[in-house]
Structure formats: structure tokens, C-alpha cells
Amino acid sequence: MPALHWAMTRSGPETMNIGEAMTGRRRPFASSGGRLMKRIPFPGSSRCRHILTTYLNQRIKHYNKNRAWAYLGGNCVGPGPRHHGGWFPIARLPMFPTKSFTHRGVDLAYMVAGQGPPVMLLHGWPFHKASFRKLIPLLADRFTCYALDAAGMGESGWLPDTDFGFRAHAGRVRALADHLGFERYSVVGHDTGGTVARFLAAEDGARVDRVVVLDSECPGHRPWMIPPLQKLMRSRPGRRVMKRVMAMPGFARLALGGCFVDKTLLDAEFRRLFVGFWLADDRRFGGLAGYLCGIDFALVDELADLHRRIEAPVLFVWGARDTIFPRRMAERVAREAPCCHAFIAVEQAGFLAHEERPAEVARHIADFLEAATQPLPQARPARHQGR
């Protein structure tokens, strides 16, 4: 696998420009982030353009200060170990043995751990099944956990005609349940995985016992960065630009730092799993782009109606300081959802509450799922906790 070629020089160029950082060319072609942004087909809003331009200019200053230059050889996986700890390609995710099954020509990867009633775990974007690496060991003594890589994500495959829509993802989870012979099962979903879980509960209601939604889409809400990213990633030049930007030092902190309250969790392992992993292979990056472009906000806006069709009780668990799907909005959705059993806010946690507070999140999930054998009242008003 081609490596990132990294050089620190005192005899070479004293400074570098953003053109060199983005393209690997040592000759100048753009001396600032603003000039570069005029040359690339970036279709985002002026706010998004300004943020990316500011970031690029910061990287120029960083490189010039350290008199460093870098060029990206082939499929780059991130900076070398001198700065930022390094990102490296990974052959396997640091979890449990991966299994696979084929659905409509697409190989789908999943891992199994634990014993007890089956629970499906569905990740969001831009993550994969390793995003549950802290949660699974805390649930495995009471449940059999099945963490599935969605089509195009993690170790799962994809085809040029793969449908990346919410209903298609739900259909694949349902196919896995058929493949494994489940009569009943519960679902835990984070981010887009939480939306897939809700579509699954509505469409496979005869088998879905309970649903846990972790920091997921809310009707009427658009995370500001997603629509412009979708436009960018739909074109091949746009994907090339995005891949170059993701390979730059500091990208993970800029783009994913807001997912955490505790910024120290944005460590080398996290960057390796959820940034370096995508950059290590063009096909992986294509799946990442396809999944993103499959997010349909028209279907997100239908969630309020979908909630009325879900018969299984739903537990909403939210990071109290989530900036992507704000708590106040999630509380409103939970209050209006007839299927909502409870809303729980996890203090001192953001968008990735199951990464920041895995023990607390696992406790809420386990308590909720273990009560599956106990009948609930016909009316299930939302109980708001964690205030």
C-alpha cells in the first residue's frame, strides 16, 4: 500500500504554499487558501467556503513555520510520526473476528461478540463498526452484539449501482436478521444508523423488540456541513479535493473535534480508524462518498410520521452537548413521538456519547433492553432525564 512520503528539510524550500500541500507539486500554483478555493469546484455555501479557506491558510502557516514540505504519494494515509502522531493503514479493525454475508451482490461485513438476546448495532457517518469498540465489551456479557458495516463503509463492499438510501440500508439489516435466523431482536443505532434503525423498526415491526437511538437525525434539521459536502462528493474532482484536504494535518481536529467535549479522545487511534482508514484506499473513499450522498433529508423530514408507525418502544440517548443534533431539538422530537419510551441526556458528552461515556451509555441501553420481557403500558410518554 503506497505510503505517505514525508520530508523535513533545511536545505530545500524555506516555505511551502497550499498548492504543494494539496497536490504534491513542489512548484507554486497558489499562494493562499483563498486563491486555491477559486480554482476548485467547491459548491458549498459562502460560510463553508470561508471555513475551509481559513483552515487551508492555517495549514500554510503551520508548514512555513516548521519549514516542512510534504508530497502525497498515491493513496495517502496521513502525516508522518513527527507531527500529530501519524496515521497508518489498517488491515483489520481492532475488534472481534469479522464475518460476512452477501446480499444482492454486495458483501457485507459484521462482527459478533457476547451471549444473550441479539442486538444489532448500526453506525453512522463517517464511521464504521469500530465506533462501537468501547460499547460492545460492556454489553457482551448480557447480549449477543452484531455490529454491521453498512454498504460502502468499513469492510463492507459496494457496487456502482448500490442504493445508499435509508430504506436500502434497513433492508440489508433485515436481510442479515434473516440470514442469522432471528425471530426477535433489538437495534441500537447512532447518527444515520439511528435513522436506519427507525426505518427498520417500522418495516420489520413483527421482529424488532426495542430500539435505541443515539444522537441521530431530527425532522426539519440539517447539519450545516452535510449538504455542501454532498454536492462536493458527487463529482470525481470534488472527491479528489476532499481526499487531499482530509489528508492534511489538523483535519481531524477541525472536522471531528466538535464531536467531543473531551478533546483528548481525538487521539491517534481515533484518527487512524476514522480518517486514515478512508484515505488508505480509493475504493473505501468511494464508499464513504456514496454513503454520504445517499442521505436523503426528505426522508429525515418524514421521521415524525414514521414514529407513529413504530410499535416497538424507543429509547433516545443523547449527548447533552451535542452540537450536530442539538439536545433541545431531540427533546422536542422525543416528546412528539408516540413510540418514545424515554429521553436520556448524557452530561459532559457530545455527538459521540458512546465514545465519551461508554459505561453510562451501556448502562442505559442494558437496562432498557433487559426490560424487553416486561410489558410496557399502552401509553409511553417520554421521560426526560439527565437535566
C-alpha positions as CSV (number, residue, x, y, z in Angstrom):
1,M,0.0,0.0,0.0
2,P,1.6,3.3,-1.0
3,A,2.8,5.3,1.9
4,L,2.8,9.0,2.6
5,H,6.2,10.4,1.6
6,W,7.2,12.9,4.3
7,A,10.3,15.0,4.2
8,M,11.7,17.6,6.6
9,T,14.4,19.7,5.0
10,R,16.7,22.6,5.9
11,S,18.4,22.7,2.5
12,G,15.2,22.7,0.5
13,P,12.5,25.3,0.1
14,E,12.1,27.6,3.1
15,T,8.4,27.8,2.7
16,M,5.6,25.9,1.1
17,N,2.2,27.0,-0.3
18,I,-1.2,25.4,-0.2
19,G,-0.8,24.2,-3.8
20,E,2.1,22.0,-2.7
21,A,0.2,20.7,0.3
22,M,-2.9,19.8,-1.8
23,T,-1.4,18.4,-4.9
24,G,2.1,17.3,-4.0
25,R,3.7,19.7,-6.5
26,R,6.8,21.5,-5.3
27,R,6.3,24.4,-7.7
28,P,3.9,27.1,-6.6
29,F,0.5,27.4,-8.2
30,A,-1.5,29.0,-5.4
31,S,-0.1,31.0,-2.5
32,S,-3.1,31.1,-0.3
33,G,-6.2,29.2,0.6
34,G,-8.4,31.9,-0.9
35,R,-6.7,31.6,-4.3
36,L,-6.9,27.8,-4.2
37,M,-10.6,27.9,-3.4
38,K,-11.2,29.8,-6.6
39,R,-9.6,27.0,-8.6
40,I,-11.5,24.0,-7.2
41,P,-15.2,23.2,-7.9
42,F,-16.4,23.7,-4.3
43,P,-20.2,24.1,-4.4
44,G,-20.8,24.9,-0.8
45,S,-22.1,28.0,0.9
46,S,-20.0,31.1,1.4
47,R,-19.8,30.1,5.1
48,C,-18.5,26.7,4.3
49,R,-16.0,28.1,1.8
50,H,-14.8,30.6,4.3
51,I,-14.2,27.9,7.0
52,L,-12.3,25.7,4.6
53,T,-10.2,28.7,3.3
54,T,-9.4,29.7,6.8
55,Y,-8.3,26.1,7.6
56,L,-6.1,25.9,4.5
57,N,-4.4,29.2,5.4
58,Q,-3.7,27.9,8.9
59,R,-2.0,24.8,7.4
60,I,0.2,27.0,5.2
61,K,1.3,28.9,8.2
62,H,2.0,25.7,10.1
63,Y,4.1,24.3,7.3
64,N,6.0,27.5,6.7
65,K,6.7,27.9,10.4
66,N,8.3,24.4,10.5
67,R,10.0,24.8,7.1
68,A,8.4,21.5,6.1
69,W,7.1,20.2,2.9
70,A,5.1,17.1,2.1
71,Y,4.0,15.4,-1.0
72,L,1.3,12.7,-1.2
73,G,2.3,9.6,-3.0
74,G,-0.6,7.7,-4.4
75,N,-3.2,6.7,-1.8
76,C,-2.0,8.7,1.2
77,V,-3.0,7.8,4.7
78,G,-1.9,10.9,6.6
79,P,1.2,12.7,8.0
80,G,4.3,11.0,9.3
81,P,5.0,10.5,13.0
82,R,7.0,13.7,13.6
83,H,3.8,15.8,13.8
84,H,0.4,14.7,15.0
85,G,1.2,11.1,15.9
86,G,0.8,9.6,12.4
87,W,-2.0,7.7,10.7
88,F,-1.3,4.3,9.3
89,P,-3.3,1.9,7.1
90,I,-5.1,-0.8,8.9
91,A,-5.6,-4.3,7.6
92,R,-8.2,-5.2,10.2
93,L,-10.3,-3.3,12.7
94,P,-9.2,-3.9,16.3
95,M,-12.3,-5.7,17.3
96,F,-13.5,-9.3,17.1
97,P,-13.3,-11.7,14.1
98,T,-15.2,-10.3,11.1
99,K,-17.8,-12.4,9.3
100,S,-19.6,-11.6,6.1
101,F,-22.7,-12.5,4.0
102,T,-23.7,-11.4,0.5
103,H,-26.9,-9.5,-0.2
104,R,-27.8,-8.7,-3.8
105,G,-24.2,-9.0,-4.9
106,V,-22.8,-6.9,-2.1
107,D,-20.5,-8.4,0.6
108,L,-21.5,-7.1,4.0
109,A,-19.1,-7.4,6.9
110,Y,-20.2,-7.8,10.5
111,M,-18.7,-8.9,13.8
112,V,-20.3,-10.9,16.6
113,A,-19.5,-10.8,20.3
114,G,-21.2,-11.8,23.6
115,Q,-24.0,-14.0,24.6
116,G,-27.7,-13.5,25.2
117,P,-30.5,-11.9,23.2
118,P,-29.4,-10.5,19.8
119,V,-28.8,-6.8,19.4
120,M,-27.9,-5.1,16.1
121,L,-25.5,-2.1,16.3
122,L,-25.7,0.3,13.4
123,H,-23.0,3.0,12.9
124,G,-23.3,6.5,11.4
125,W,-21.2,8.6,9.0
126,P,-18.2,8.8,8.7
127,F,-17.7,5.8,10.9
128,H,-17.9,2.0,10.8
129,K,-18.5,-0.8,13.2
130,A,-15.3,0.0,15.2
131,S,-17.2,3.1,16.5
132,F,-18.8,0.6,19.0
133,R,-15.4,-0.8,20.1
134,K,-15.9,0.7,23.6
135,L,-19.6,-0.1,23.9
136,I,-19.6,-3.8,22.9
137,P,-17.4,-5.2,25.7
138,L,-19.8,-3.5,28.2
139,L,-22.8,-5.2,26.6
140,A,-21.4,-8.5,25.6
141,D,-21.9,-10.3,29.0
142,R,-25.7,-9.8,28.6
143,F,-26.3,-9.6,24.9
144,T,-25.0,-11.0,21.6
145,C,-23.9,-7.9,19.8
146,Y,-23.9,-7.8,16.0
147,A,-22.1,-4.8,14.6
148,L,-22.7,-4.4,10.9
149,D,-20.7,-2.3,8.4
150,A,-23.2,-0.6,6.1
151,A,-22.7,-1.0,2.4
152,G,-19.7,1.0,1.3
153,M,-18.5,1.5,4.9
154,G,-15.8,-0.2,6.9
155,E,-15.1,-3.7,5.5
156,S,-18.3,-4.0,3.5
157,G,-18.4,-3.7,-0.2
158,W,-20.4,-1.7,-2.7
159,L,-21.2,-1.7,-6.4
160,P,-21.7,1.2,-8.9
161,D,-25.5,0.7,-8.6
162,T,-25.7,0.3,-4.9
163,D,-28.6,2.1,-3.2
164,F,-27.3,4.0,-0.2
165,G,-30.7,5.2,0.9
166,F,-32.1,4.7,4.4
167,R,-34.6,2.1,3.3
168,A,-32.0,0.2,1.4
169,H,-29.7,0.1,4.5
170,A,-32.7,-1.1,6.6
171,G,-33.3,-3.8,4.1
172,R,-29.8,-5.1,4.4
173,V,-30.1,-5.2,8.2
174,R,-33.3,-7.1,7.8
175,A,-31.5,-9.5,5.4
176,L,-28.8,-10.1,8.0
177,A,-31.5,-10.9,10.5
178,D,-33.0,-13.4,8.0
179,H,-29.5,-14.8,7.4
180,L,-29.0,-15.4,11.1
181,G,-32.5,-16.8,11.6
182,F,-33.6,-14.2,14.2
183,E,-37.2,-14.4,15.4
184,R,-36.8,-11.3,17.6
185,Y,-34.0,-8.8,18.0
186,S,-33.3,-5.3,19.2
187,V,-31.5,-2.4,17.4
188,V,-29.1,0.3,18.6
189,G,-28.3,3.0,16.0
190,H,-26.0,6.0,16.1
191,D,-26.4,9.1,13.8
192,T,-27.6,7.8,10.4
193,G,-27.6,4.4,11.9
194,G,-30.3,5.6,14.3
195,T,-32.5,6.7,11.3
196,V,-31.9,3.3,9.7
197,A,-32.9,1.7,13.0
198,R,-36.2,3.6,12.9
199,F,-37.0,2.7,9.3
200,L,-36.1,-0.9,10.2
201,A,-38.5,-0.9,13.3
202,A,-41.3,0.4,11.1
203,E,-40.8,-2.1,8.3
204,D,-39.9,-5.2,10.4
205,G,-42.1,-4.5,13.4
206,A,-43.0,-8.1,13.9
207,R,-39.4,-8.9,14.9
208,V,-37.9,-5.7,16.4
209,D,-38.3,-5.8,20.2
210,R,-36.7,-2.5,21.1
211,V,-34.9,0.4,19.6
212,V,-32.1,2.7,21.0
213,V,-31.4,5.9,19.1
214,L,-28.1,7.6,19.8
215,D,-27.6,11.2,18.6
216,S,-29.4,10.9,15.3
217,E,-31.3,12.9,12.7
218,C,-34.2,15.1,13.7
219,P,-37.0,16.1,11.3
220,G,-36.6,19.6,9.9
221,H,-32.9,19.8,10.9
222,R,-29.9,19.9,8.5
223,P,-26.4,19.8,9.9
224,W,-24.9,22.8,8.1
225,M,-21.9,20.9,6.7
226,I,-23.7,17.9,5.1
227,P,-25.5,19.5,2.1
228,P,-22.4,21.2,0.7
229,L,-20.3,18.1,1.4
230,Q,-22.8,16.0,-0.6
231,K,-22.5,18.4,-3.5
232,L,-18.7,18.2,-3.4
233,M,-18.5,14.4,-3.1
234,R,-20.9,13.8,-6.0
235,S,-18.2,14.7,-8.5
236,R,-14.9,13.0,-9.1
237,P,-12.8,16.2,-8.9
238,G,-14.7,17.1,-5.7
239,R,-13.8,13.8,-4.1
240,R,-10.2,14.3,-5.1
241,V,-10.1,17.7,-3.4
242,M,-11.8,16.3,-0.3
243,K,-9.4,13.4,0.0
244,R,-6.5,15.9,-0.2
245,V,-8.0,18.0,2.5
246,M,-8.7,15.0,4.8
247,A,-5.0,14.0,4.4
248,M,-3.7,17.3,5.8
249,P,-2.5,17.6,9.4
250,G,-5.1,19.0,11.7
251,F,-8.1,18.0,9.6
252,A,-9.4,15.5,12.2
253,R,-9.4,18.1,14.9
254,L,-11.1,20.7,12.7
255,A,-13.7,18.4,11.3
256,L,-14.3,15.9,14.1
257,G,-13.2,17.8,17.2
258,G,-16.7,19.1,17.7
259,C,-18.0,15.6,18.2
260,F,-16.3,15.5,21.6
261,V,-16.4,17.5,24.8
262,D,-13.2,15.9,25.9
263,K,-10.8,16.7,23.0
264,T,-8.2,14.3,24.2
265,L,-10.4,11.5,22.9
266,L,-9.5,12.7,19.4
267,D,-6.3,10.7,19.7
268,A,-4.1,8.8,17.2
269,E,-6.3,5.7,17.4
270,F,-9.5,7.6,16.6
271,R,-7.8,9.4,13.7
272,R,-6.4,6.1,12.4
273,L,-9.8,4.4,12.5
274,F,-12.0,7.2,11.1
275,V,-9.7,9.3,8.9
276,G,-6.7,7.3,7.9
277,F,-8.9,4.2,7.2
278,W,-10.7,6.0,4.4
279,L,-7.6,7.6,2.9
280,A,-5.8,4.3,2.7
281,D,-7.8,3.0,-0.3
282,D,-9.6,4.7,-3.2
283,R,-12.5,2.2,-3.1
284,R,-13.1,2.8,0.6
285,F,-13.2,6.5,0.0
286,G,-15.7,5.9,-2.8
287,G,-17.9,4.0,-0.4
288,L,-17.6,6.9,2.1
289,A,-18.8,9.3,-0.6
290,G,-21.6,7.1,-1.7
291,Y,-23.0,6.7,1.8
292,L,-22.9,10.4,2.4
293,C,-24.6,11.2,-0.9
294,G,-27.3,8.7,0.0
295,I,-28.5,10.7,3.0
296,D,-32.0,12.0,1.9
297,F,-33.3,14.8,4.1
298,A,-36.7,14.4,2.6
299,L,-36.9,11.1,4.3
300,V,-35.5,12.6,7.5
301,D,-38.4,15.1,7.5
302,E,-40.8,12.1,7.4
303,L,-39.5,10.7,10.7
304,A,-42.3,12.4,12.6
305,D,-44.8,10.3,10.7
306,L,-42.6,7.2,10.8
307,H,-42.5,7.4,14.6
308,R,-46.3,6.9,14.6
309,R,-45.8,3.6,12.7
310,I,-43.2,2.2,15.1
311,E,-44.8,-0.2,17.7
312,A,-41.5,-1.1,19.5
313,P,-40.5,1.2,22.4
314,V,-37.7,3.6,21.5
315,L,-35.1,5.0,23.9
316,F,-33.4,8.2,22.9
317,V,-29.9,8.6,24.4
318,W,-28.3,12.0,23.6
319,G,-25.1,13.8,24.4
320,A,-26.2,16.8,26.4
321,R,-23.6,18.9,24.5
322,D,-24.2,17.6,21.0
323,T,-23.7,20.4,18.5
324,I,-24.7,18.4,15.4
325,F,-28.1,17.3,16.6
326,P,-28.8,19.7,19.5
327,R,-30.4,18.4,22.6
328,R,-33.3,20.8,22.6
329,M,-34.3,19.6,19.2
330,A,-34.0,16.0,20.1
331,E,-36.2,16.5,23.2
332,R,-38.9,18.0,21.1
333,V,-38.8,15.0,18.7
334,A,-38.9,12.6,21.7
335,R,-41.9,14.4,23.2
336,E,-43.8,14.2,20.0
337,A,-43.0,10.6,19.2
338,P,-45.7,8.1,20.4
339,C,-43.1,5.3,20.3
340,C,-40.7,7.1,22.7
341,H,-40.2,5.3,26.0
342,A,-37.7,7.8,27.4
343,F,-35.2,10.5,26.6
344,I,-31.9,10.4,28.4
345,A,-29.3,13.2,28.2
346,V,-25.7,12.2,28.9
347,E,-23.9,15.0,30.6
348,Q,-20.4,16.1,29.5
349,A,-20.8,14.3,26.2
350,G,-21.3,15.4,22.7
351,F,-22.2,13.8,19.4
352,L,-20.2,10.6,20.3
353,A,-21.7,10.0,23.7
354,H,-20.9,6.2,23.4
355,E,-17.2,7.1,22.9
356,E,-17.0,9.7,25.7
357,R,-19.2,8.0,28.3
358,P,-19.4,4.3,27.2
359,A,-20.1,2.9,30.7
360,E,-23.1,5.3,31.3
361,V,-24.5,4.8,27.8
362,A,-24.1,1.0,28.1
363,R,-25.9,1.0,31.4
364,H,-28.9,2.9,29.9
365,I,-29.0,0.6,26.9
366,A,-28.8,-2.6,29.0
367,D,-31.4,-1.5,31.5
368,F,-33.8,-0.7,28.6
369,L,-33.1,-3.8,26.6
370,E,-33.3,-6.2,29.6
371,A,-36.8,-4.9,30.3
372,A,-38.0,-6.3,26.9
373,T,-39.7,-9.2,28.6
374,Q,-41.7,-6.9,30.8
375,P,-44.8,-5.4,29.1
376,L,-45.0,-1.7,28.9
377,P,-48.1,0.4,29.4
378,Q,-50.1,1.2,26.2
379,A,-49.2,4.9,26.5
380,R,-45.5,5.6,26.8
381,P,-44.9,9.3,27.5
382,A,-41.3,10.4,27.2
383,R,-39.4,10.7,30.4
384,H,-36.7,13.3,30.2
385,Q,-33.6,12.5,32.3
386,G,-30.2,14.0,32.8
387,R,-31.1,17.6,33.2
